[in-house]
Amino acid sequence: MTSEFLRGRVALVTGGGSGIGRACAVALAAAGATVHVVDLDGGSAAAVARALGGRARGALAHTADLSDPGAIETLPDAVDILVNSAGLQHVAPLTEFPPERFTLIQQVMVTAPFLLLRRVLPHMYGARWGRVVNISSVHGLRASAFKSAYVAAKHGLEGLSKVTALEGAPYGVTSNCISPGYVRTPLVEAQIEAQAAAHGISPGDVLSEVLLARSAIKRLIEPEDVAAAALWLCGPHTGHLTGASLPLDGGWGAN
Ligand code: NAP
C-alpha cells in the first residue's frame, strides 16, 4: 500500500473540527485525500483545514449545523469517502431527559448521516467505489443508564450503516461502523461533571468507577487510534468488510 493511496479521492468528515473527526481528517489527508472538514464551529473547521494545507492541498472548511437539513443541502455531494463523526451527548435519567435535547441528538447523529448518504451515494455509485465510515460507539451495541438519546441514536446509526452496506454493495460501496469505548476528546471531558452529578460521585471517581468500569483496558483510547481504523476501512484490503461494527472497546464487549 503506497503512503498516498487515497490520492484523487475526496472525503467529507463531519465533526471534523474536533476530537475523532479531526483525527480522521488528518489521517485521510496524510493518505492523499482531498478533505472537506465540516463543523458547527466554523473556526475549528477552518483551523483544521489550514493545518491540512488549506485550499492548496484541497482541504476546505464548511460551517454547517447538521440539525438543519437546509445546511446539509449546501455541502459537497461529489464525495468518495463519508465519515460521520459529528455527535453530542446529554446525560440525564429518562424521567428528566429534555425532549428537545433527545430530538436534537437524533437529528445530528441519525437524520444528518441519512441526509448526507442521500446526497453522496449517487456520486459513489457512479464511481463504482465509495467508503462510508460511521463513528458509532460501544453504545451502538450496548446501553448505559442516563444516556437514552445517545444510545438510541447510536443503535439507529448501526442499523443505517447495515442498510447502506446492503444497498451499496453492487456499486463497490462499503459501509461500516467503528464503535469505540471512551476516547480522549472534548466530548468525554465534558461528560465527567455530568456523570458525577448523575451518579452522585466525585468527578475524580468517574473515570475508574463509571467510564472505564466495564472496559478490560483501563485507559482512554486516543483519537488517532480511531482514525487509523477509519483509514484502514478506506484502504485496499477491506473491500469485503461491510455492514460490520468494529469494536475498539478495550474488551468492554467481552465482559
Ligand atoms: P467532539 O470532540 O466533541 O466532536 C464532536 C464534533 O461534533 C464537534 O466538532 C462538534 O462541533 C460537532 N457537532 C456537534 N453538534 C453538531 C451540529 N449540530 N452540527 C454540526 N456539528 C456538530 O467529540 P468526539 O469524541 O470526537 O466525538 C466524535 C464522534 O465520536 C461522536 O459521534 C461521538 O458520539 C463518537 N464517540 C466518541 C467517544 C468518546 O469517548 N469521545 C466514544 C465513542 C464514540 P462543535 O465542537 O462546534 O460543537
Boltz pocket constraint, residues with backbone or C-beta under 6 A from the ligand:
constraints:
  - pocket:
      binder: B
      contacts: [[A, 14], [A, 15], [A, 16], [A, 17], [A, 18], [A, 19], [A, 20], [A, 21], [A, 38], [A, 39], [A, 40], [A, 41], [A, 44], [A, 64], [A, 65], [A, 66], [A, 67], [A, 84], [A, 85], [A, 86], [A, 87], [A, 88], [A, 108], [A, 135], [A, 136], [A, 137], [A, 138], [A, 178], [A, 179], [A, 180], [A, 181], [A, 182], [A, 183], [A, 184], [A, 185], [A, 186], [A, 187], [A, 188]]
      max_distance: 6.0
